[in-house]
């Protein structure tokens, strides 16, 4: 089956049937136990005792079923500051009581260069994640704010999301925040809703199943092919068709957690 990065360019490829299989894995397994599996947003605990409950609305059910929740893997309690030279910096408000070591926090959390901020005076911070999503069929993934979950500590800004085809461009996700109110701290506890991964399929009414897959040699080789492209070109979307032409037809291999004989 020919893959495609464009839903409008699927003539002759044949429309799939049944759920679309989306795989996820961690690009780096070091300390991987702290990263929880994606959770489908729609849950069984919703009220269904009334026929007119929103939990029974097909439109609500269909939308929720396409979003998967990623929970924050560690505590973040940060303050935006400027150093003696006026350069942007972060202060860990948890101090000595922080559950994450200072050197590890610096490895994971970064402030982008001030001249790259989209808005003057609005810092952009990024947190590296090892989450990667992939599919063997045309699927676009959107990384968005967890808007269906109540946050006890509202974010002091907005999540910097994105949308791209995971069948040809599997890459580790980056959590990014545009910090609009720098007078307020950023506080997210381990286990709190962090962001959603939403999936668009072809045709649009197909359901989505997300399961863990192996990081095989073929998958690692393909990811190496596209890794770091953003450092060399401005418009990585222009590379999708080139990457697609060099992609193996099948990259998903489900993880078998059961003991081997």
Buried (B, 14 or more C-beta within 10 A) or exposed (E): EEBBBEBEEBEEBEEBEEEBBBBBBBBEEEEEEEBBEBBBBBEEEEEEEEEEEEBBEEEBEEBBBBBBBBBBBBBBBBBBEEEEEEEBBBEBBBEEEBEBEEEEBEEBBBBBEEEEBEEEEBBBBBBBBBBBBBBBBBBBBBBBBBEBEEEEEEBBBEBBBEEBBBBBBBBBBBBBBBBBEBEBBBBBBBEBBBBBBBBBBBEEEBEBEBEBBBBBEEBEEBBEEBEEBEEEEEEBEEBBEEBBEEBEEEBBBEEEEEEEE
